[in-house]
Amino acid sequence: MNEPVLSIEGLEKTYNRGRPGEVAVLRGIDLSLARGEVAALVAPSGAGKSTLLHIAGLLDVPDSGRVMIGGQDMARASGRVRTGVRRRDIGFIYQFHHLLPEFSAVENIMLPQLADGAARGEAQARAFDLLESVGIRNRAQHRPAALSGGEQQRVAFCRALANRPRLLLADEPTGNLDPATSDQVFAALMELVRGSGLAALIATHNMDLAARMDRVLRLEAGVLAE
């Protein structure tokens, strides 16, 4: 059996530990994601889904438990190691696109590749291919302000996958779009993810979108259930 791309074991996270206002956000979370698997993460507001995504993405550390990426425990790894794995193996998508406004769509997708040492021509070819795959290659030279909300988010998807990560983490990736655009953009995301064969954990409040993924995981009161 293949090693899971992401394996979380016994994850605990408490804010204000030992002080007034202590809040246990995550209580013994176990989670495993295989290559090619897309899981929906649904949770009430304030239930800790962003915390879980941040820990899985090595942006935060748990109080206890293991975060295995590609078989390596990253929970207590050094900052240098965590940064390297995060840049190389993990792609992030947020509700807001966070594209750099002074750069074109294709340049926004090239930047993470260039930062990882790719040659400019190679990075540009990869960026154009990704834009083609989500149907907006003709918008490659436009800056974010000249793109629609759906187009901006598609560019953000491409940027997240530019370095061919093994794991994609998305926090309400279509939450800022109207229903019709959300459906179209989500379809583009799923096609991109399926074509890449990576593991993906996608937080959403939209149960219709969640039902289109392989699994639905619910986080409530710090506990994760399928």
C-alpha positions as CSV (number, residue, x, y, z in Angstrom):
1,M,0.0,0.0,0.0
2,N,1.3,3.5,-0.9
3,E,2.4,5.8,1.9
4,P,-0.3,8.4,2.6
5,V,0.6,11.9,1.4
6,L,-0.7,13.4,4.7
7,S,-1.2,11.5,7.9
8,I,-2.2,13.2,11.1
9,E,-2.2,11.3,14.4
10,G,-3.5,12.4,17.8
11,L,-3.5,16.1,16.9
12,E,-4.2,18.4,19.9
13,K,-4.3,22.2,19.9
14,T,-5.5,24.4,22.7
15,Y,-5.3,28.2,22.8
16,N,-4.7,30.1,26.0
17,R,-3.6,26.8,27.6
18,G,-3.6,27.0,31.4
19,R,-5.0,30.6,31.3
20,P,-8.5,32.1,31.6
21,G,-10.3,31.6,28.3
22,E,-8.6,28.3,27.5
23,V,-10.1,26.8,24.3
24,A,-9.4,23.3,23.2
25,V,-9.8,23.6,19.4
26,L,-8.5,20.2,18.2
27,R,-9.0,17.1,20.4
28,G,-7.1,14.0,19.2
29,I,-7.5,14.5,15.4
30,D,-6.7,11.5,13.2
31,L,-6.7,12.0,9.4
32,S,-5.1,10.2,6.4
33,L,-5.1,11.3,2.7
34,A,-3.8,9.2,-0.1
35,R,-2.5,10.4,-3.5
36,G,-5.4,11.2,-5.8
37,E,-7.9,11.6,-2.9
38,V,-10.0,14.7,-2.5
39,A,-11.7,15.2,0.9
40,A,-14.1,17.9,2.0
41,L,-13.7,19.4,5.4
42,V,-16.9,20.9,6.7
43,A,-17.3,22.6,10.1
44,P,-19.4,25.3,11.9
45,S,-17.7,28.7,12.1
46,G,-15.1,28.8,14.8
47,A,-14.8,25.0,15.0
48,G,-11.1,25.0,14.1
49,K,-11.0,24.1,10.4
50,S,-8.5,26.9,9.6
51,T,-6.4,25.8,12.6
52,L,-6.4,22.2,11.2
53,L,-5.5,23.4,7.7
54,H,-2.7,25.7,9.1
55,I,-1.2,22.8,11.1
56,A,-1.5,20.4,8.1
57,G,0.2,23.0,6.0
58,L,3.0,23.6,8.5
59,L,2.0,27.2,9.2
60,D,1.3,26.3,12.8
61,V,2.4,23.6,15.3
62,P,0.3,21.3,17.4
63,D,0.5,21.0,21.1
64,S,0.9,17.2,20.6
65,G,0.4,14.6,17.9
66,R,2.1,13.9,14.6
67,V,1.9,15.5,11.2
68,M,3.4,13.2,8.6
69,I,4.0,14.4,5.1
70,G,5.4,11.9,2.7
71,G,6.2,9.6,5.7
72,Q,8.2,12.3,7.5
73,D,7.0,13.7,10.9
74,M,6.9,17.5,10.5
75,A,5.3,18.5,13.8
76,R,8.7,19.0,15.5
77,A,10.9,19.6,12.5
78,S,13.1,22.7,12.3
79,G,11.8,25.9,10.8
80,R,14.1,25.5,7.8
81,V,12.9,21.9,7.1
82,R,9.2,22.9,7.5
83,T,9.7,25.9,5.1
84,G,11.3,23.7,2.5
85,V,8.6,21.1,2.6
86,R,5.9,23.8,2.6
87,R,7.3,25.4,-0.5
88,R,8.0,22.2,-2.3
89,D,5.2,19.8,-1.4
90,I,2.2,21.9,-0.3
91,G,-0.1,24.2,-2.3
92,F,-2.5,26.6,-0.6
93,I,-5.7,28.2,-1.8
94,Y,-7.7,30.7,0.2
95,Q,-11.1,32.3,-0.1
96,F,-9.5,35.5,-1.4
97,H,-7.0,35.1,-4.3
98,H,-4.1,37.1,-2.8
99,L,-2.6,37.6,-6.2
100,L,0.2,40.2,-6.5
101,P,-1.5,43.1,-8.2
102,E,1.5,44.5,-10.1
103,F,2.1,41.2,-11.9
104,S,0.1,39.6,-14.7
105,A,-1.7,36.2,-14.4
106,V,1.2,34.3,-16.0
107,E,3.8,36.1,-13.9
108,N,1.9,35.3,-10.6
109,I,2.1,31.6,-11.5
110,M,5.7,31.9,-12.5
111,L,6.9,33.5,-9.3
112,P,6.7,30.5,-6.9
113,Q,8.5,28.4,-9.6
114,L,11.3,31.0,-9.9
115,A,11.6,31.1,-6.1
116,D,12.1,27.4,-6.2
117,G,14.9,27.6,-8.7
118,A,13.1,26.9,-12.0
119,A,14.4,28.4,-15.2
120,R,12.3,31.3,-16.5
121,G,11.3,29.6,-19.8
122,E,10.3,26.5,-17.9
123,A,8.3,28.4,-15.4
124,Q,6.5,30.4,-18.1
125,A,5.7,27.2,-20.1
126,R,4.3,25.6,-17.0
127,A,2.2,28.7,-16.2
128,F,0.7,28.8,-19.7
129,D,-0.1,25.1,-19.5
130,L,-1.9,25.6,-16.2
131,L,-3.9,28.6,-17.5
132,E,-4.9,26.5,-20.5
133,S,-6.1,23.7,-18.3
134,V,-8.5,26.1,-16.5
135,G,-9.7,27.8,-19.7
136,I,-8.1,31.2,-19.3
137,R,-4.9,31.1,-21.3
138,N,-6.2,34.1,-23.2
139,R,-6.1,36.2,-20.0
140,A,-2.5,35.4,-19.3
141,Q,-1.2,38.9,-19.7
142,H,-3.9,40.6,-17.7
143,R,-3.2,41.9,-14.2
144,P,-5.6,40.7,-11.4
145,A,-7.6,44.0,-11.4
146,A,-8.6,43.3,-15.1
147,L,-9.8,39.8,-14.3
148,S,-13.2,38.7,-13.0
149,G,-13.5,37.1,-9.5
150,G,-13.8,33.7,-11.1
151,E,-10.7,34.3,-13.3
152,Q,-8.7,35.6,-10.3
153,Q,-9.5,32.5,-8.3
154,R,-8.5,30.2,-11.3
155,V,-5.2,32.0,-11.4
156,A,-4.8,31.4,-7.7
157,F,-5.5,27.7,-8.3
158,C,-2.8,27.5,-10.9
159,R,-0.3,29.3,-8.7
160,A,-1.0,26.8,-5.9
161,L,-0.2,23.9,-8.2
162,A,2.7,25.6,-10.0
163,N,5.4,23.7,-8.2
164,R,3.7,20.3,-8.5
165,P,2.9,19.8,-4.8
166,R,1.9,16.5,-3.3
167,L,-0.7,18.1,-1.1
168,L,-3.3,20.8,-1.7
169,L,-5.0,22.6,1.1
170,A,-7.9,24.9,0.3
171,D,-9.9,27.1,2.7
172,E,-13.3,28.0,1.2
173,P,-11.8,28.4,-2.3
174,T,-15.1,29.4,-3.9
175,G,-16.7,31.1,-0.8
176,N,-16.2,34.6,-2.2
177,L,-18.0,33.9,-5.5
178,D,-21.7,33.9,-6.6
179,P,-23.3,30.4,-6.9
180,A,-23.1,30.1,-10.7
181,T,-19.4,31.2,-10.8
182,S,-18.6,29.1,-7.7
183,D,-19.9,25.9,-9.5
184,Q,-17.9,26.7,-12.6
185,V,-14.7,27.5,-10.7
186,F,-15.0,24.5,-8.5
187,A,-15.4,22.2,-11.6
188,A,-12.1,23.8,-12.9
189,L,-10.4,23.1,-9.6
190,M,-11.5,19.5,-9.5
191,E,-10.3,18.9,-13.0
192,L,-7.0,20.5,-12.2
193,V,-6.6,18.4,-9.0
194,R,-7.7,15.1,-10.6
195,G,-5.3,15.8,-13.5
196,S,-2.4,16.3,-11.0
197,G,-3.1,13.2,-8.9
198,L,-2.3,15.0,-5.7
199,A,-4.1,14.7,-2.3
200,A,-6.4,17.5,-1.5
201,L,-8.2,18.7,1.7
202,I,-10.8,21.3,0.8
203,A,-12.8,23.2,3.5
204,T,-16.2,24.4,2.4
205,H,-19.6,25.4,3.8
206,N,-21.2,24.3,0.5
207,M,-22.6,20.8,1.0
208,D,-23.4,20.4,-2.7
209,L,-19.7,20.9,-3.5
210,A,-18.6,18.7,-0.6
211,A,-20.8,15.9,-2.0
212,R,-18.7,16.0,-5.2
213,M,-15.5,15.0,-3.4
214,D,-14.4,11.5,-2.4
215,R,-15.0,11.9,1.3
216,V,-16.7,14.4,3.6
217,L,-15.1,15.0,7.0
218,R,-16.9,17.0,9.7
219,L,-15.1,18.9,12.4
220,E,-17.2,19.8,15.4
221,A,-16.2,20.4,19.1
222,G,-12.6,19.6,18.2
223,V,-13.4,16.1,16.9
224,L,-13.2,14.9,13.3
225,A,-15.8,12.4,12.0
226,E,-16.5,11.0,8.5
